[in-house]
Amino acid sequence: MPKKPDTKWTVAIRPAAGKPLYKITKIISLNGGGFSVLTPYHKAHSGFLFKQAINPRMFDKAGTHHIMWTDCAGFTAENRTKLSYHVDGFAQFSSENQGTIISGRDPNTGEPKGLGVMARPFSNPSTSGPSVGISVWGLEDFEETDQEEKLIVFEPPDFYYRLWRPDETNLWHLGIYVFSAVPPIRFEGD
């Protein structure tokens, strides 16, 4: 009998050699396709979520771009939340405890509610960058772990450093890409 594929993965980061390994996020596959991203490992267990409209033409010019807070819809998250990205492109923040954060779609119009948006469907994913990104600042505020757990581990040789050395870095960005064809990646070992 073939082995059932994994349906959840925990991602961990070791910021530098000799430093602890920190659990950052959990990625869970959804029934019917798609995935959810959870961040249950931060000690504060709270955060700020927002959505904003992006005009792609604003990026025609290089440089810094400012978006007014009044143009954003923001919510605080005192409960565990997750980001779900569905195959048809529907992406939303919702609560792990139903009803805490407005989510879903309007049954009449199909429009996203709360912090939901229509993004690129899996059949035509973004090719200019990740479908989902997680930025992590302050690794010491996340749970430490060891190699006993089943993890996807990122260590200093796996990172791209732009302006700082590994021991000076304090922000990491994890990009999650959706591919509709053979992805330009390879796996080593498991």
ZIRA-V501252 format. One record per residue. RES is the residue in three letters. SS is DSSP state (helix for helix, strand for strand, loop for the rest). PSI is psi in degrees with one decimal (999 if undefined). D_CENTER is the distance of its C-alpha to the mean C-alpha in whole Angstrom. Layout:
BEGIN
res-><RES RES>
ss-><SS SS>
psi-><PSI PSI>
d_center-><D_CENTER D_CENTER>
END
This chain:
BEGIN
res-><MET PRO LYS LYS PRO ASP THR LYS TRP THR VAL ALA ILE ARG PRO ALA ALA GLY LYS PRO LEU TYR LYS ILE THR LYS ILE ILE SER LEU ASN GLY GLY GLY PHE SER VAL LEU THR PRO TYR HIS LYS ALA HIS SER GLY PHE LEU PHE LYS GLN ALA ILE ASN PRO ARG MET PHE ASP LYS ALA GLY THR HIS HIS ILE MET TRP THR ASP CYS ALA GLY PHE THR ALA GLU ASN ARG THR LYS LEU SER TYR HIS VAL ASP GLY PHE ALA GLN PHE SER SER GLU ASN GLN GLY THR ILE ILE SER GLY ARG ASP PRO ASN THR GLY GLU PRO LYS GLY LEU GLY VAL MET ALA ARG PRO PHE SER ASN PRO SER THR SER GLY PRO SER VAL GLY ILE SER VAL TRP GLY LEU GLU ASP PHE GLU GLU THR ASP GLN GLU GLU LYS LEU ILE VAL PHE GLU PRO PRO ASP PHE TYR TYR ARG LEU TRP ARG PRO ASP GLU THR ASN LEU TRP HIS LEU GLY ILE TYR VAL PHE SER ALA VAL PRO PRO ILE ARG PHE GLU GLY ASP>
ss-><loop loop loop loop loop loop loop strand strand strand strand strand strand strand loop loop loop loop loop loop strand strand strand strand strand strand strand strand strand loop loop loop loop loop strand strand strand strand loop loop loop strand loop loop loop loop strand strand strand strand strand strand loop loop loop helix helix helix helix helix loop loop loop loop loop loop loop loop helix helix helix strand strand strand strand strand strand loop loop loop strand strand strand strand strand loop loop loop loop strand strand strand strand strand strand loop loop loop loop loop loop loop loop loop strand loop loop loop loop loop loop strand loop loop loop strand strand strand loop loop loop helix helix helix loop loop loop loop loop loop loop strand strand strand strand strand strand loop helix helix helix strand loop strand strand loop loop loop loop loop strand strand strand strand loop helix helix helix loop loop loop loop loop loop loop helix helix helix loop loop strand strand strand strand strand strand loop loop loop loop loop loop loop loop loop loop loop loop loop loop>
psi-><130.7 149.2 134.3 133.9 152.4 145.1 -4.3 147.1 141.6 129.9 132.1 151.9 132.7 111.4 -29.8 158.1 135.9 -5.9 162.0 162.8 125.4 131.3 128.4 -49.7 161.3 134.3 126.8 132.9 147.4 148.4 134.3 3.6 164.7 -175.4 159.5 146.2 123.7 151.6 67.0 1.8 -1.8 135.9 -29.2 -29.5 37.5 165.0 -173.2 126.4 142.7 158.7 151.2 148.9 138.8 127.3 109.8 -26.3 -21.8 -20.5 6.1 -27.3 132.4 155.5 -171.2 139.0 131.0 137.4 130.5 141.3 -29.8 -16.3 7.5 150.4 115.0 151.0 144.6 151.1 97.1 -2.9 161.2 128.7 165.3 153.0 122.8 134.4 112.5 159.3 -35.6 0.1 -5.8 121.4 137.7 150.9 137.9 170.2 147.7 -25.5 110.2 136.6 -11.0 -38.9 133.1 128.5 178.0 -165.4 150.1 126.5 -23.4 -42.4 -21.0 0.0 142.6 145.8 162.8 -123.8 36.8 148.5 160.5 116.7 -163.5 133.3 159.9 -26.0 -16.6 63.8 164.1 138.1 -2.4 -3.3 -174.7 154.4 -32.4 142.4 145.7 123.4 133.0 125.5 126.9 59.0 -30.6 -11.8 3.9 160.6 136.6 154.8 -179.6 177.2 0.7 -31.4 159.8 112.4 155.9 114.9 132.9 129.0 171.1 -40.4 -17.1 -11.6 154.2 119.4 130.1 -60.4 -12.8 157.5 162.5 -41.7 -9.1 -10.2 137.0 6.5 134.3 146.5 125.0 119.6 132.5 118.4 141.8 130.0 138.0 -5.5 -164.7 120.8 150.4 52.9 170.5 154.2 142.3 131.2 -130.0 999>
d_center-><33 30 27 24 21 18 16 14 13 12 11 13 14 18 18 22 25 26 23 22 19 16 13 10 8 9 8 11 13 15 18 19 16 13 10 8 6 8 9 12 13 14 18 18 16 16 14 14 12 14 14 16 18 18 22 21 25 24 22 26 27 25 25 23 22 23 21 23 22 24 22 19 19 18 17 17 16 18 17 14 12 9 7 9 10 13 16 18 15 15 11 12 11 13 15 16 19 20 22 20 18 19 17 19 21 24 27 29 27 24 22 19 20 18 15 15 15 16 14 15 16 16 19 19 15 15 17 16 13 9 9 5 4 4 8 10 14 16 16 19 18 15 17 19 20 22 22 24 21 19 16 14 16 15 18 20 21 18 17 18 20 21 23 23 24 22 24 24 20 18 15 12 9 7 7 7 10 12 16 19 21 21 18 20 19 21 20 23 24 22>
END
